[in-house]
Amino acid sequence: KPQQALENFGKALALNPAVAETWNNRGTVFNDLKDYERAIADFDKAISLNGLYSEAYVNKGKSLTRLGRYDEALVAYDKARSIKPDLQAAWIGCGNILFELRRYDEAFAAYDAALSIKADLADAWIVRGKGVAGLKRYDEAFAAYEKASGRQVDAARVHFWELFGTMKWGCMCLMLGFTHLLGQSRSVELAAIGRRVSETEYDLLNLLEQDVFRPNRPES
């Protein structure tokens, strides 16, 4: 239980505030509770007690990432990597930020660095797969997911759920648009979302044209 953990760490720190691990561990609880500012304060305290505490830098990077403070998070991850170059979490965290910043080549280089440390790390393959899937490089994404799971990806099934998700979003756009048009809730935001129905129609037509959706359809 997080609150019980915070109470226990607080008692431990009252008895001995010079243990870096205790500050770091309490910070991870604050992270779990999404209290990122207090988490960062604890990680900074841990780092002040042990300047080579690479895990504390990684945890600080996670908190900063959640707050959207990407430049500071990259500094924290870089510091962790300089202390412990084989710390996979630092490479993955760095890759995630670089991907968000659309620095794709650098992001994939970071993921690959994590995998060069341990090639069977499922988490690294998953984040790499998500990255290349977002760029519609599906063959690479499927290969990454297969590495992570040990199972073969069914491309037709993936395509079906992509089609289903697109249609679902289109229906949501339609409903939100009519919420505005019918006067139930007047909102520029709802009106703008409603106009995106045409985007999903276009996406659906493109998806329906892909051969992977009809692998067994007889030729006309």
Backbone as JSON, one array per atom type, in Angstrom:
{
  "sequence": "KPQQALENFGKALALNPAVAETWNNRGTVFNDLKDYERAIADFDKAISLNGLYSEAYVNKGKSLTRLGRYDEALVAYDKARSIKPDLQAAWIGCGNILFELRRYDEAFAAYDAALSIKADLADAWIVRGKGVAGLKRYDEAFAAYEKASGRQVDAARVHFWELFGTMKWGCMCLMLGFTHLLGQSRSVELAAIGRRVSETEYDLLNLLEQDVFRPNRPES",
  "N": [[0.84, -1.18, 0.0], [0.68, 2.15, -0.95], [0.48, 4.46, 0.79], [1.1, 3.4, 3.29], [3.67, 2.58, 2.75], [4.92, 5.06, 2.34], [4.71, 6.12, 4.9], [6.33, 4.32, 6.33], [8.83, 4.72, 5.08], [9.18, 7.38, 5.77], [9.52, 7.18, 8.56], [11.89, 5.72, 8.6], [13.65, 7.55, 7.45], [13.57, 9.54, 9.35], [14.97, 8.36, 11.37], [17.44, 7.86, 10.17], [18.62, 9.95, 8.02], [20.59, 9.86, 6.11], [20.78, 7.91, 4.21], [20.94, 7.1, 0.98], [19.49, 5.28, -0.59], [17.05, 5.01, 0.71], [15.79, 7.49, 0.32], [15.59, 7.4, -2.48], [13.92, 5.15, -2.81], [11.58, 6.02, -1.55], [10.98, 8.06, -3.27], [10.24, 6.64, -5.57], [7.78, 5.66, -4.79], [6.3, 8.03, -4.6], [6.4, 8.62, -7.3], [4.79, 6.54, -8.33], [2.4, 7.38, -7.28], [1.93, 9.55, -8.78], [2.86, 11.95, -7.91], [4.89, 13.89, -8.85], [6.63, 16.06, -8.44], [7.36, 15.93, -5.73], [8.55, 13.47, -5.84], [10.78, 13.98, -7.47], [12.16, 15.7, -5.77], [12.92, 13.92, -3.76], [14.55, 12.16, -5.22], [16.58, 13.9, -5.96], [17.65, 14.4, -3.46], [18.65, 11.88, -2.85], [20.63, 11.72, -4.81], [22.27, 13.79, -4.02], [23.41, 12.67, -1.83], [24.68, 10.51, -2.88], [26.46, 10.78, -5.53], [26.91, 9.08, -7.63], [24.74, 7.54, -8.09], [23.15, 5.87, -10.19], [20.62, 4.72, -10.69], [18.9, 6.45, -9.34], [19.1, 8.72, -10.9], [17.88, 7.76, -13.22], [15.28, 7.3, -12.28], [14.58, 9.91, -11.63], [14.61, 10.96, -14.19], [12.36, 9.66, -15.23], [10.27, 10.87, -13.76], [10.53, 13.54, -14.58], [9.99, 13.24, -17.27], [7.28, 12.54, -17.2], [6.26, 14.96, -16.45], [6.64, 16.39, -18.7], [9.0, 17.69, -19.04], [11.25, 17.49, -20.96], [13.9, 18.13, -21.79], [15.32, 18.37, -19.38], [14.92, 15.8, -18.44], [16.35, 14.28, -20.32], [18.93, 15.1, -19.66], [19.17, 13.93, -17.14], [18.96, 11.19, -17.79], [21.2, 10.96, -19.46], [23.22, 11.43, -17.62], [22.93, 9.19, -15.99], [23.65, 7.2, -17.82], [26.28, 7.87, -18.28], [27.43, 7.2, -15.89], [26.78, 4.51, -15.62], [27.09, 2.74, -18.23], [25.82, 0.43, -19.19], [23.22, 0.42, -18.32], [20.13, -0.41, -18.96], [17.58, 0.74, -18.62], [18.06, 3.46, -18.68], [18.82, 3.92, -21.33], [16.46, 3.16, -22.65], [14.59, 4.97, -21.56], [15.68, 7.36, -22.5], [15.41, 6.91, -25.25], [12.6, 6.9, -25.49], [11.92, 9.57, -24.97], [13.28, 10.89, -27.05], [11.88, 9.87, -29.19], [9.36, 11.02, -28.77], [10.07, 13.62, -29.27], [10.39, 13.5, -31.92], [12.79, 12.79, -32.95], [13.72, 10.53, -34.53], [15.74, 8.76, -35.56], [17.75, 8.95, -33.63], [16.3, 8.0, -31.47], [15.75, 5.29, -32.12], [18.35, 4.39, -32.23], [19.0, 4.55, -29.55], [17.23, 2.63, -28.46], [18.25, 0.37, -29.75], [20.76, 0.31, -28.59], [20.09, -0.39, -26.0], [19.17, -2.97, -26.48], [21.48, -4.14, -27.37], [22.81, -4.56, -25.07], [21.3, -6.42, -23.69], [19.86, -8.77, -25.45], [17.46, -10.14, -25.29], [15.6, -8.65, -23.96], [12.41, -8.0, -23.23], [10.92, -5.63, -22.79], [12.39, -3.64, -24.12], [12.2, -4.45, -26.78], [9.46, -4.16, -27.12], [8.98, -1.35, -26.79], [10.48, -0.45, -28.91], [9.11, -1.65, -30.99], [6.62, -0.32, -30.79], [7.44, 2.2, -31.51], [8.32, 2.02, -34.25], [5.97, 1.1, -35.32], [4.34, 3.31, -35.04], [5.35, 4.83, -37.04], [4.43, 3.54, -39.15], [5.94, 1.41, -40.07], [5.5, -1.49, -40.4], [6.49, -4.12, -40.77], [8.92, -4.11, -39.41], [7.93, -3.55, -36.89], [6.35, -5.82, -36.33], [8.34, -7.76, -36.28], [9.76, -6.92, -34.03], [7.84, -7.23, -31.99], [7.49, -9.96, -32.12], [9.97, -10.81, -31.24], [9.78, -9.97, -28.62], [7.64, -11.44, -27.57], [7.88, -14.06, -28.45], [6.1, -15.19, -30.12], [4.4, -15.57, -33.27], [3.28, -12.83, -35.17], [0.02, -12.18, -36.25], [-0.71, -10.76, -39.11], [-3.1, -10.13, -40.44], [-4.96, -10.12, -38.39], [-4.03, -8.02, -36.83], [-4.45, -5.96, -38.63], [-7.23, -5.99, -38.79], [-7.95, -5.05, -36.19], [-6.81, -2.55, -36.27], [-8.41, -1.39, -38.2], [-10.87, -1.58, -36.89], [-10.4, 0.07, -34.62], [-10.03, 2.52, -35.89], [-12.55, 2.93, -37.02], [-14.06, 3.07, -34.67], [-13.05, 5.42, -33.52], [-13.95, 7.22, -35.43], [-16.74, 7.04, -35.08], [-16.92, 8.08, -32.52], [-16.06, 10.7, -32.98], [-18.19, 11.55, -34.56], [-20.34, 11.4, -32.75], [-19.54, 13.27, -30.8], [-19.48, 15.56, -32.35], [-22.22, 15.88, -32.98], [-23.16, 16.31, -30.44], [-22.46, 18.94, -30.04], [-23.82, 20.15, -32.24], [-26.52, 19.63, -31.73], [-26.97, 21.15, -29.57], [-26.57, 20.22, -27.0], [-24.21, 20.52, -25.67], [-22.49, 23.22, -26.19], [-19.57, 23.84, -27.92], [-16.46, 24.82, -29.15], [-14.37, 23.06, -29.34], [-15.65, 20.53, -29.43], [-17.01, 20.83, -31.84], [-14.86, 21.02, -33.61], [-13.71, 18.5, -33.32], [-15.8, 16.97, -34.32], [-15.65, 17.57, -37.04], [-13.59, 15.99, -37.82], [-14.49, 13.58, -38.69], [-14.44, 13.13, -41.42], [-11.75, 12.64, -41.86], [-11.38, 10.13, -40.68], [-13.01, 8.61, -42.31], [-11.58, 8.7, -44.69], [-9.24, 7.39, -43.83], [-10.31, 4.86, -43.25], [-11.11, 3.97, -45.8], [-8.63, 3.76, -47.03], [-7.5, 1.73, -45.45], [-9.22, -0.39, -46.03], [-8.51, -0.91, -48.61], [-6.15, -2.22, -48.44], [-4.31, -5.15, -49.09], [-3.84, -7.01, -47.09], [-6.09, -7.24, -45.59], [-7.87, -8.84, -46.89], [-6.94, -11.62, -47.39], [-7.85, -14.07, -48.34], [-9.69, -13.57, -50.27], [-11.4, -14.32, -53.21], [-10.29, -13.82, -56.6], [-11.89, -11.48, -58.72]],
  "CA": [[0.0, 0.0, 0.0], [1.55, 3.32, -1.07], [0.5, 5.33, 1.97], [1.84, 2.71, 4.34], [5.08, 2.64, 2.36], [5.41, 6.43, 2.62], [4.86, 6.25, 6.35], [7.49, 3.55, 6.74], [10.04, 5.42, 4.62], [9.32, 8.58, 6.59], [10.09, 6.78, 9.84], [13.29, 5.33, 8.37], [14.44, 8.77, 7.2], [13.68, 10.26, 10.61], [16.02, 7.69, 12.14], [18.73, 8.01, 9.47], [18.36, 10.63, 6.75], [21.79, 9.85, 5.27], [20.78, 6.71, 3.37], [20.44, 7.5, -0.34], [18.52, 4.3, -1.09], [15.73, 5.27, 1.31], [15.22, 8.62, -0.42], [15.25, 6.92, -3.82], [12.77, 4.25, -2.74], [10.38, 6.82, -1.28], [10.67, 8.77, -4.51], [9.52, 5.75, -6.5], [6.38, 5.62, -4.33], [5.7, 9.28, -5.07], [6.22, 8.45, -8.75], [3.62, 5.69, -8.53], [1.23, 8.17, -6.9], [1.92, 10.67, -9.73], [3.28, 13.16, -7.2], [6.2, 13.91, -9.47], [7.51, 17.09, -7.86], [7.93, 15.38, -4.49], [9.44, 12.38, -6.24], [12.03, 14.59, -7.93], [12.86, 16.21, -4.59], [13.55, 12.77, -3.1], [15.65, 11.67, -6.06], [17.67, 14.88, -5.83], [18.28, 14.18, -2.15], [19.45, 10.66, -2.98], [21.79, 12.04, -5.65], [23.17, 14.63, -3.23], [24.12, 11.78, -0.9], [25.49, 9.59, -3.68], [26.49, 11.35, -6.87], [27.04, 8.02, -8.64], [23.54, 6.7, -7.95], [22.58, 5.9, -11.54], [19.18, 4.41, -10.66], [18.18, 7.65, -8.92], [19.02, 9.58, -12.08], [16.86, 7.19, -14.1], [13.96, 7.57, -11.69], [14.33, 11.34, -11.81], [14.26, 11.12, -15.6], [10.97, 9.22, -15.42], [9.39, 11.9, -13.23], [10.61, 14.72, -15.45], [9.3, 12.89, -18.51], [5.85, 12.63, -16.92], [5.92, 16.38, -16.37], [6.9, 17.0, -20.0], [10.25, 18.46, -18.98], [12.08, 16.54, -21.69], [15.32, 18.49, -21.79], [15.87, 18.0, -18.08], [14.91, 14.33, -18.35], [17.48, 13.79, -21.1], [20.14, 15.34, -18.87], [19.2, 12.91, -16.09], [19.29, 9.89, -18.41], [22.59, 11.02, -19.92], [24.07, 11.27, -16.44], [22.86, 7.78, -15.6], [24.42, 6.41, -18.79], [27.71, 8.16, -18.1], [27.85, 6.47, -14.7], [26.62, 3.07, -15.86], [26.72, 2.66, -19.65], [25.01, -0.76, -19.51], [21.92, 0.53, -17.64], [19.17, -0.42, -20.05], [16.47, 1.65, -18.37], [18.46, 4.8, -19.1], [18.76, 3.95, -22.8], [15.05, 3.11, -23.06], [13.98, 6.25, -21.21], [16.19, 8.34, -23.45], [14.78, 6.63, -26.54], [11.19, 7.31, -25.46], [11.85, 11.03, -25.1], [13.71, 11.26, -28.4], [10.78, 9.56, -30.1], [8.34, 12.06, -28.57], [10.6, 14.83, -29.89], [10.47, 13.16, -33.34], [14.19, 12.56, -33.33], [13.51, 9.09, -34.65], [16.98, 8.01, -35.73], [18.4, 8.89, -32.32], [15.48, 7.16, -30.59], [15.98, 3.89, -32.44], [19.72, 4.09, -31.84], [18.96, 4.31, -28.1], [16.6, 1.32, -28.25], [19.2, -0.66, -30.19], [21.82, 0.25, -27.59], [19.55, -1.19, -24.89], [19.1, -4.37, -26.91], [22.85, -4.67, -27.49], [23.21, -4.94, -23.72], [20.59, -7.68, -23.43], [19.05, -8.89, -26.67], [16.16, -10.75, -25.05], [14.83, -7.8, -23.07], [11.11, -7.8, -23.86], [10.49, -4.23, -22.72], [13.08, -2.87, -25.15], [11.61, -4.81, -28.07], [8.11, -3.61, -27.17], [9.01, 0.09, -27.07], [10.97, -0.27, -30.28], [8.0, -2.01, -31.86], [5.64, 0.78, -30.79], [8.01, 3.33, -32.24], [8.28, 1.82, -35.7], [4.56, 0.98, -35.71], [3.84, 4.67, -35.17], [5.81, 5.34, -38.33], [3.84, 2.62, -40.13], [6.94, 0.44, -40.52], [4.88, -2.62, -39.73], [7.33, -5.31, -40.79], [9.86, -3.97, -38.29], [7.17, -3.62, -35.65], [5.99, -7.21, -36.08], [9.56, -8.48, -35.9], [10.08, -6.55, -32.65], [6.86, -7.85, -31.09], [7.77, -11.39, -32.1], [11.12, -10.98, -30.37], [9.34, -9.75, -27.24], [6.66, -12.43, -27.12], [8.17, -15.42, -28.89], [4.97, -15.67, -30.92], [4.3, -14.93, -34.58], [2.21, -11.85, -35.29], [-0.96, -12.4, -37.32], [-0.86, -9.45, -39.73], [-4.51, -9.89, -40.76], [-5.65, -9.78, -37.14], [-3.61, -6.66, -36.48], [-5.12, -5.05, -39.55], [-8.64, -5.91, -38.38], [-8.09, -4.2, -35.01], [-6.52, -1.19, -36.7], [-9.64, -0.95, -38.87], [-11.9, -1.43, -35.86], [-10.07, 1.25, -33.83], [-10.27, 3.71, -36.71], [-14.0, 3.11, -37.11], [-14.52, 3.49, -33.35], [-12.72, 6.84, -33.36], [-14.85, 7.96, -36.3], [-18.05, 7.11, -34.43], [-16.78, 9.01, -31.39], [-16.04, 12.05, -33.55], [-19.55, 11.85, -35.0], [-21.17, 11.63, -31.56], [-19.14, 14.53, -30.17], [-19.93, 16.64, -33.23], [-23.66, 16.08, -32.81], [-23.37, 16.89, -29.1], [-22.41, 20.39, -30.27], [-24.84, 20.59, -33.2], [-27.85, 19.52, -31.12], [-27.07, 22.1, -28.47], [-26.44, 19.59, -25.68], [-23.02, 21.15, -25.07], [-21.87, 24.05, -27.22], [-18.12, 23.88, -27.7], [-15.63, 24.87, -30.36], [-13.58, 21.83, -29.36], [-16.51, 19.45, -29.91], [-17.26, 21.08, -33.27], [-13.63, 20.7, -34.34], [-13.58, 17.04, -33.32], [-16.82, 16.45, -35.24], [-15.2, 17.74, -38.43], [-12.57, 14.99, -38.13], [-15.13, 12.37, -39.23], [-13.98, 12.92, -42.81], [-10.41, 12.05, -41.8], [-11.49, 8.69, -40.41], [-13.56, 7.99, -43.52], [-10.45, 8.55, -45.61], [-8.38, 6.35, -43.28], [-10.99, 3.57, -43.4], [-11.03, 3.56, -47.2], [-7.25, 3.32, -47.28], [-7.3, 0.44, -44.79], [-9.98, -1.42, -46.75], [-7.83, -1.19, -49.86], [-4.92, -2.99, -48.2], [-4.51, -6.57, -49.4], [-3.74, -7.86, -45.91], [-7.41, -7.39, -45.01], [-8.63, -9.84, -47.62], [-5.96, -12.55, -47.92], [-8.46, -15.23, -48.97], [-10.76, -13.14, -51.17], [-11.16, -14.8, -54.58], [-10.18, -12.78, -57.62], [-13.14, -11.28, -59.48]],
  "C": [[0.88, 1.24, 0.0], [1.63, 4.18, 0.18], [1.25, 4.71, 3.12], [3.33, 2.75, 4.04], [5.67, 4.01, 2.65], [5.63, 6.64, 4.11], [6.1, 5.52, 6.85], [8.8, 4.22, 6.32], [10.27, 6.69, 5.43], [9.93, 8.28, 7.94], [11.57, 6.43, 9.69], [14.17, 6.56, 8.17], [14.58, 9.61, 8.47], [14.79, 9.68, 11.48], [17.39, 7.9, 11.51], [18.49, 8.64, 8.11], [19.54, 10.59, 5.78], [21.87, 8.64, 4.37], [20.14, 7.06, 2.02], [19.36, 6.57, -0.85], [17.12, 4.56, -0.55], [15.04, 6.43, 0.6], [14.76, 8.18, -1.81], [13.99, 6.05, -3.79], [11.48, 5.0, -2.42], [9.97, 7.6, -2.52], [9.91, 7.92, -5.5], [8.06, 5.61, -6.1], [5.66, 6.88, -4.77], [5.47, 9.22, -6.59], [4.96, 7.65, -9.04], [2.33, 6.45, -8.23], [1.06, 9.4, -7.8], [2.19, 12.01, -9.04], [4.72, 13.43, -7.61], [7.15, 14.95, -8.87], [8.15, 16.58, -6.57], [8.85, 14.22, -4.8], [10.8, 12.94, -6.66], [12.84, 15.1, -6.74], [13.57, 15.07, -3.85], [14.71, 12.22, -3.91], [16.85, 12.61, -5.98], [18.4, 14.7, -4.49], [19.15, 12.93, -2.2], [20.73, 10.93, -3.75], [22.79, 12.9, -4.87], [23.98, 13.8, -2.24], [25.04, 10.82, -1.62], [25.44, 10.04, -5.13], [26.62, 10.34, -7.98], [25.84, 7.06, -8.62], [22.77, 6.72, -9.27], [21.08, 5.63, -11.55], [18.36, 5.62, -10.23], [18.06, 8.63, -10.08], [17.96, 9.07, -13.05], [15.47, 7.49, -13.57], [13.6, 9.05, -11.8], [13.93, 11.63, -13.26], [12.82, 10.72, -15.89], [9.99, 10.28, -14.93], [9.36, 13.12, -14.13], [9.9, 14.47, -16.78], [7.8, 13.02, -18.33], [5.37, 14.08, -16.86], [6.15, 17.1, -17.69], [8.15, 17.84, -20.03], [11.36, 17.62, -19.64], [13.57, 16.86, -21.66], [15.99, 18.1, -20.48], [15.93, 16.48, -17.92], [16.08, 13.73, -19.13], [18.79, 13.98, -20.36], [20.28, 14.26, -17.8], [19.57, 11.54, -16.66], [20.74, 9.86, -18.9], [23.56, 10.83, -18.76], [24.09, 9.82, -15.99], [23.7, 6.91, -16.53], [25.91, 6.66, -18.65], [28.27, 7.41, -16.89], [27.85, 4.96, -14.96], [26.15, 2.87, -17.3], [25.83, 1.47, -20.01], [23.66, -0.75, -18.77], [20.83, 0.68, -18.7], [18.03, 0.57, -19.86], [16.79, 3.07, -18.8], [18.39, 4.94, -20.61], [17.31, 3.98, -23.28], [14.36, 4.43, -22.76], [14.4, 7.35, -22.16], [15.53, 8.16, -24.82], [13.34, 7.09, -26.59], [11.04, 8.82, -25.63], [12.22, 11.46, -26.52], [12.62, 10.96, -29.42], [9.69, 10.61, -29.99], [8.77, 13.36, -29.26], [10.78, 14.66, -31.4], [11.91, 13.1, -33.84], [14.35, 11.04, -33.48], [14.81, 8.29, -34.76], [17.72, 7.86, -34.4], [17.63, 7.98, -31.37], [15.75, 5.69, -30.85], [17.41, 3.47, -32.11], [19.79, 3.8, -30.34], [18.33, 2.97, -27.78], [17.56, 0.2, -28.63], [20.36, -0.8, -29.2], [21.36, -0.57, -26.39], [19.53, -2.66, -25.24], [20.49, -4.97, -27.09], [23.39, -5.11, -26.14], [22.59, -6.29, -23.35], [19.57, -7.86, -24.53], [17.67, -9.46, -26.42], [15.31, -9.94, -24.08], [13.51, -7.44, -23.74], [10.69, -6.35, -23.89], [11.12, -3.39, -23.83], [12.5, -3.18, -26.53], [10.22, -4.2, -28.22], [8.13, -2.12, -27.5], [9.54, 0.36, -28.47], [9.87, -0.59, -31.28], [6.95, -0.92, -31.94], [6.13, 1.96, -31.61], [7.89, 3.16, -33.74], [6.85, 1.62, -36.19], [3.95, 2.36, -35.9], [4.25, 5.33, -36.46], [5.32, 4.48, -39.49], [4.88, 1.71, -40.78], [6.59, -0.9, -39.88], [5.74, -3.88, -39.72], [8.34, -5.28, -39.63], [9.14, -4.1, -36.95], [6.82, -5.07, -35.31], [7.2, -8.02, -35.63], [9.93, -8.18, -34.44], [9.13, -7.22, -31.67], [7.08, -9.37, -31.01], [8.98, -11.71, -31.22], [10.7, -10.89, -28.91], [8.49, -10.9, -26.72], [7.02, -13.87, -27.44], [7.06, -16.02, -29.72], [4.91, -14.91, -32.24], [3.1, -14.0, -34.61], [1.32, -12.19, -36.48], [-1.28, -11.04, -37.94], [-2.32, -9.13, -40.03], [-5.29, -9.49, -39.51], [-5.29, -8.36, -36.7], [-4.35, -5.65, -37.35], [-6.59, -4.89, -39.18], [-8.8, -4.94, -37.21], [-7.71, -2.75, -35.32], [-7.75, -0.58, -37.38], [-10.74, -0.67, -37.85], [-11.66, -0.16, -35.03], [-10.33, 2.54, -34.58], [-11.76, 4.0, -36.82], [-14.57, 3.6, -35.78], [-14.26, 4.98, -33.13], [-13.63, 7.7, -34.24], [-16.23, 8.11, -35.69], [-18.02, 8.08, -33.25], [-16.77, 10.45, -31.87], [-17.45, 12.48, -33.95], [-20.44, 12.19, -33.8], [-20.83, 12.97, -30.91], [-19.56, 15.73, -31.03], [-21.41, 16.93, -33.07], [-24.01, 16.6, -31.42], [-23.35, 18.41, -29.19], [-23.58, 20.85, -31.13], [-26.24, 20.58, -32.59], [-28.02, 20.42, -29.89], [-26.94, 21.5, -27.08], [-25.25, 20.17, -24.93], [-22.3, 21.92, -26.17], [-20.38, 24.2, -26.93], [-17.4, 23.91, -29.03], [-14.83, 23.59, -30.48], [-14.4, 20.66, -29.89], [-16.79, 19.6, -31.4], [-16.06, 20.69, -34.1], [-13.42, 19.2, -34.42], [-14.58, 16.43, -34.29], [-16.39, 16.54, -36.69], [-14.17, 16.67, -38.82], [-13.17, 13.67, -38.62], [-14.61, 12.08, -40.63], [-12.58, 12.31, -42.84], [-10.5, 10.54, -41.59], [-12.11, 7.96, -41.6], [-12.45, 7.72, -44.53], [-9.52, 7.42, -45.14], [-8.99, 4.96, -43.46], [-10.91, 3.07, -44.84], [-9.63, 3.07, -47.54], [-6.99, 1.95, -46.66], [-8.02, -0.68, -45.53], [-9.32, -1.8, -48.07], [-6.58, -2.04, -49.68], [-5.2, -4.48, -48.37], [-4.52, -7.46, -48.16], [-5.12, -8.11, -45.3], [-8.22, -8.5, -45.69], [-7.7, -10.89, -48.23], [-6.57, -13.73, -48.67], [-9.59, -14.85, -49.93], [-10.46, -13.61, -52.59], [-11.09, -13.64, -55.55], [-11.49, -12.7, -58.41], [-12.87, -11.43, -60.97]]
}
